[in-house]
Amino acid sequence: MAKDISPKTHFRGYAIPGPTVPGYRDDPELVVEMGETLDVLCGHFRIFQLKKGHRYSTDDLLTAWYGSSWCPSARSILDLGSGIGTVAMVAAWRLPGAQIVTVEAQTESVRLAWKSVRWNGLESRFDIREGDLRDAQTLTDTERFDLVFGSPPYFPMGSGVEGDHPQKVACRFEVRGTIADYCQTAARHMERGGTFACVFPITPSEQAERVVVGAKDAGLSIVRQRPIVLREGEPPLLGVFILMCSADLPEEIRDQTWEEPPLIIRRADGSIHPEYAAVKLGFGFPP
């Protein structure tokens, strides 16, 4: 039997927002198994992760926050390469009226995502599919979504140390698709006027150029982006992007991108930057 985890109202002075979750404390399939952890995600939502596998990151949280901020009326969401379900579940917490489809190729990640979905009482809102986002059989031609998410792997295979766990490798390296593949799939499945939100490195500049080229080749326009500075005083390593189908935009703004000021995660002394603390409140995470 799983450990009884009763909902708390506060955490270190922070009033925890959002709905409480069922937790299914008597369900034998939802115990924290050996090698797993059950961690806070947003509000009362929790997520199952492997201790030594891929674990959710700031990149995932920012992708979900940015996309749901700029497409707040989404009724349908698609999360490509969804991993353990981090982005999709944060989006579900922020957009409680949305139905969500996720696509993930790794069986272990799909298993963990299902556990988290059930723990959080989201079964009626989620359709978790195991498959390659590039495979035409994974999504039908007619499926369209108001909001598409993508947190693609950043690096080509062989370009760095791949890691000690297969789950980590596929999250960091392009085992099954590049940013260009994510753009192509997103463009095929966006509803009219829909939004594609993604995260990708912008340093070195060659990485940022891959987003620009991938978007253009897929018929997408980058309408806004925000650089992410991990520590104050350092150059931005990542960027979050909002893209739309170019054909859905007036011709005169298809090549315009509004670049927002950098979002700083930590100050020079290592403490959480005040703006990021405020951002975290927006997805139900202690500041």
Legacy VTK file of the C-alpha trace (Angstrom):
# vtk DataFile Version 3.0
C-alpha trace
ASCII
DATASET POLYDATA
POINTS 287 float
0.000 0.000 0.000
1.314 3.447 -0.893
2.230 5.891 1.778
-0.693 8.074 2.850
0.033 11.585 1.577
-2.644 13.965 2.826
-3.007 17.300 1.025
-1.185 20.121 2.759
-2.474 23.670 2.736
0.932 25.399 3.054
4.592 24.752 2.347
7.142 27.002 4.084
4.610 29.822 4.197
3.413 29.257 0.628
-0.332 28.623 0.306
-0.607 25.742 -2.154
-3.130 26.637 -4.893
-5.252 24.546 -7.197
-7.362 21.421 -6.795
-6.444 18.585 -4.485
-5.880 15.224 -6.178
-7.179 11.735 -5.447
-3.767 10.131 -5.037
-5.317 6.642 -5.117
-3.489 5.683 -1.984
-4.962 2.149 -2.025
-4.130 1.401 -5.668
-1.239 -1.117 -5.744
-0.176 0.121 -9.188
0.485 3.626 -7.894
3.033 2.913 -5.212
6.484 4.475 -5.415
8.463 1.509 -6.677
12.144 0.857 -6.148
14.157 3.328 -8.210
11.314 5.859 -8.396
10.383 9.067 -6.630
7.073 10.920 -6.349
7.713 14.656 -6.517
5.806 17.934 -6.385
5.048 19.327 -9.841
2.532 22.159 -9.503
-0.009 22.874 -6.818
-1.088 19.491 -5.476
-0.059 17.684 -8.671
2.759 15.164 -8.288
4.909 13.318 -10.791
6.579 9.899 -10.799
10.219 9.949 -11.898
13.166 7.582 -11.945
15.895 8.396 -9.446
18.626 7.810 -12.032
16.716 8.425 -15.252
15.360 11.553 -16.892
13.896 13.998 -14.381
11.909 17.094 -15.166
13.797 20.339 -15.574
13.363 24.097 -15.662
13.183 23.777 -19.460
9.999 21.697 -19.189
8.339 24.020 -16.694
9.112 27.108 -18.769
7.799 25.495 -21.961
4.469 24.718 -20.303
4.277 28.152 -18.675
5.140 30.063 -21.857
2.774 28.160 -24.125
-0.178 28.239 -21.745
0.436 31.951 -21.094
0.196 32.863 -24.780
-2.573 30.438 -25.695
-4.797 30.670 -22.610
-7.986 29.595 -24.375
-6.693 26.233 -25.612
-9.332 23.518 -25.574
-7.091 20.864 -27.119
-3.386 20.289 -26.491
-0.777 18.072 -28.151
2.557 17.409 -26.462
5.226 15.995 -28.788
8.019 13.913 -27.299
6.204 14.213 -23.987
8.583 12.139 -21.868
7.243 11.530 -18.364
4.439 14.040 -18.960
5.821 17.123 -17.234
4.840 19.747 -19.806
1.423 18.232 -20.435
0.511 18.012 -16.754
1.637 21.553 -15.967
-0.483 22.692 -18.923
-3.386 20.616 -17.597
-3.084 22.355 -14.238
-3.021 25.815 -15.843
-5.717 25.129 -18.475
-8.278 22.961 -16.662
-10.718 22.882 -19.580
-8.291 21.384 -22.108
-8.157 17.817 -23.428
-4.614 16.550 -23.957
-2.890 14.084 -26.289
0.730 13.158 -25.646
3.155 11.315 -27.929
6.208 9.563 -26.490
8.370 6.748 -27.882
9.969 5.423 -24.695
7.918 2.736 -22.969
9.336 3.521 -19.530
8.436 7.197 -19.822
4.909 6.334 -20.959
4.492 4.028 -17.941
5.546 6.775 -15.540
3.321 9.332 -17.248
0.277 7.101 -16.852
1.002 6.666 -13.155
1.215 10.434 -12.678
-1.958 11.064 -14.684
-3.872 8.595 -12.528
-2.378 9.962 -9.308
-3.534 13.452 -10.264
-7.001 12.296 -11.332
-6.546 13.329 -14.970
-7.538 10.110 -16.755
-10.598 11.648 -18.429
-8.510 14.440 -19.938
-5.459 12.527 -21.195
-4.791 10.323 -24.225
-1.216 9.056 -23.841
0.154 7.467 -27.020
3.329 5.458 -27.331
4.955 6.105 -30.683
7.343 8.156 -32.786
6.139 11.701 -33.482
7.408 11.325 -37.063
5.219 8.260 -37.659
2.035 9.087 -39.556
0.244 6.291 -37.675
0.670 8.007 -34.307
-1.599 10.933 -35.152
-4.347 10.866 -37.769
-4.358 13.402 -40.598
-7.518 15.044 -39.284
-6.383 15.632 -35.695
-5.899 19.323 -34.927
-4.971 21.106 -31.692
-5.182 24.655 -30.401
-1.844 24.366 -28.598
1.112 22.124 -29.439
4.111 21.730 -27.151
7.587 20.519 -27.979
10.672 20.161 -25.820
12.904 18.413 -28.357
16.338 16.948 -27.697
19.010 19.556 -28.240
21.995 17.759 -29.756
22.811 15.409 -32.666
23.891 11.906 -31.748
27.627 11.676 -31.223
28.045 15.363 -30.414
28.618 14.894 -26.674
28.610 12.558 -23.706
25.342 10.694 -24.031
24.771 9.793 -20.374
24.415 6.660 -18.296
20.704 5.913 -18.782
18.803 5.326 -22.058
15.948 7.555 -20.869
18.395 10.442 -20.492
20.014 9.822 -23.880
16.758 10.165 -25.820
15.885 13.356 -23.954
19.207 15.056 -24.728
20.159 13.662 -28.132
18.278 13.411 -31.409
17.500 9.706 -31.342
14.043 10.197 -32.867
13.779 13.551 -34.563
15.182 17.072 -34.596
13.722 20.510 -33.966
12.836 20.491 -37.681
10.800 17.299 -37.229
8.978 18.822 -34.268
8.129 21.900 -36.356
6.860 19.786 -39.254
4.653 17.632 -37.028
3.339 20.622 -35.099
2.456 22.460 -38.320
0.477 19.454 -39.628
-1.621 19.236 -36.485
-2.260 22.842 -35.462
-5.806 24.135 -35.494
-6.473 27.291 -37.538
-4.809 30.103 -35.571
-3.130 27.545 -33.320
0.075 27.936 -31.332
3.271 25.886 -31.148
5.393 26.457 -28.037
8.881 25.009 -27.774
12.235 25.362 -26.035
15.665 25.105 -27.642
19.238 26.318 -27.116
20.092 29.721 -28.568
23.808 29.561 -27.727
25.810 28.955 -29.823
24.093 30.900 -32.575
24.061 27.839 -34.818
21.528 26.259 -32.486
19.230 29.278 -32.621
19.465 29.200 -36.418
18.151 25.633 -36.409
14.892 26.885 -34.894
14.608 29.625 -37.516
15.263 27.223 -40.403
13.031 24.491 -38.992
10.177 26.934 -38.540
10.495 28.417 -42.027
10.684 25.019 -43.727
7.508 23.970 -41.892
5.631 27.134 -42.859
5.762 28.556 -39.338
6.547 32.060 -38.089
8.243 32.736 -34.752
5.960 35.427 -33.369
7.681 35.857 -30.017
10.590 34.433 -28.051
12.251 34.904 -24.692
15.894 34.155 -23.861
16.540 32.227 -20.639
19.563 33.140 -18.495
20.364 30.404 -16.009
22.568 32.637 -13.825
22.715 36.420 -13.750
25.662 37.802 -15.700
25.939 34.798 -18.011
24.775 34.691 -21.645
21.382 33.100 -22.343
21.703 29.412 -23.180
18.070 28.632 -23.946
15.076 30.287 -25.498
11.338 29.642 -25.368
9.432 30.272 -28.575
5.866 30.856 -29.728
5.204 29.912 -33.338
2.127 30.093 -35.555
1.388 28.994 -39.111
2.563 31.771 -41.406
-0.553 31.390 -43.533
-2.662 32.314 -40.473
-0.900 35.668 -40.078
-1.031 38.950 -42.023
1.765 38.927 -44.592
3.448 42.009 -43.137
4.153 40.349 -39.777
5.129 36.853 -40.887
8.814 37.671 -40.587
8.547 39.687 -37.376
9.562 38.232 -34.025
8.970 40.045 -30.753
11.931 39.291 -28.485
11.200 39.747 -24.823
13.797 40.663 -22.182
15.742 37.678 -20.802
14.193 35.723 -17.966
16.862 35.180 -15.297
16.531 31.989 -13.260
19.130 32.636 -10.544
20.889 35.743 -9.332
24.668 35.917 -9.253
24.722 34.678 -5.639
22.748 31.556 -6.608
19.406 32.616 -5.129
16.189 32.455 -7.173
15.685 35.626 -9.187
12.590 37.591 -8.046
10.949 37.452 -11.469
11.402 33.694 -11.749
10.003 33.326 -8.231
6.909 35.182 -9.463
6.764 33.021 -12.607
6.859 29.867 -10.465
3.782 31.090 -8.605
2.037 31.128 -11.986
2.306 27.354 -12.282
1.703 26.533 -8.650
5.277 25.944 -7.573
6.806 27.265 -4.328
8.887 30.391 -5.017
LINES 1 288
287 0 1 2 3 4 5 6 7 8 9 10 11 12 13 14 15 16 17 18 19 20 21 22 23 24 25 26 27 28 29 30 31 32 33 34 35 36 37 38 39 40 41 42 43 44 45 46 47 48 49 50 51 52 53 54 55 56 57 58 59 60 61 62 63 64 65 66 67 68 69 70 71 72 73 74 75 76 77 78 79 80 81 82 83 84 85 86 87 88 89 90 91 92 93 94 95 96 97 98 99 100 101 102 103 104 105 106 107 108 109 110 111 112 113 114 115 116 117 118 119 120 121 122 123 124 125 126 127 128 129 130 131 132 133 134 135 136 137 138 139 140 141 142 143 144 145 146 147 148 149 150 151 152 153 154 155 156 157 158 159 160 161 162 163 164 165 166 167 168 169 170 171 172 173 174 175 176 177 178 179 180 181 182 183 184 185 186 187 188 189 190 191 192 193 194 195 196 197 198 199 200 201 202 203 204 205 206 207 208 209 210 211 212 213 214 215 216 217 218 219 220 221 222 223 224 225 226 227 228 229 230 231 232 233 234 235 236 237 238 239 240 241 242 243 244 245 246 247 248 249 250 251 252 253 254 255 256 257 258 259 260 261 262 263 264 265 266 267 268 269 270 271 272 273 274 275 276 277 278 279 280 281 282 283 284 285 286
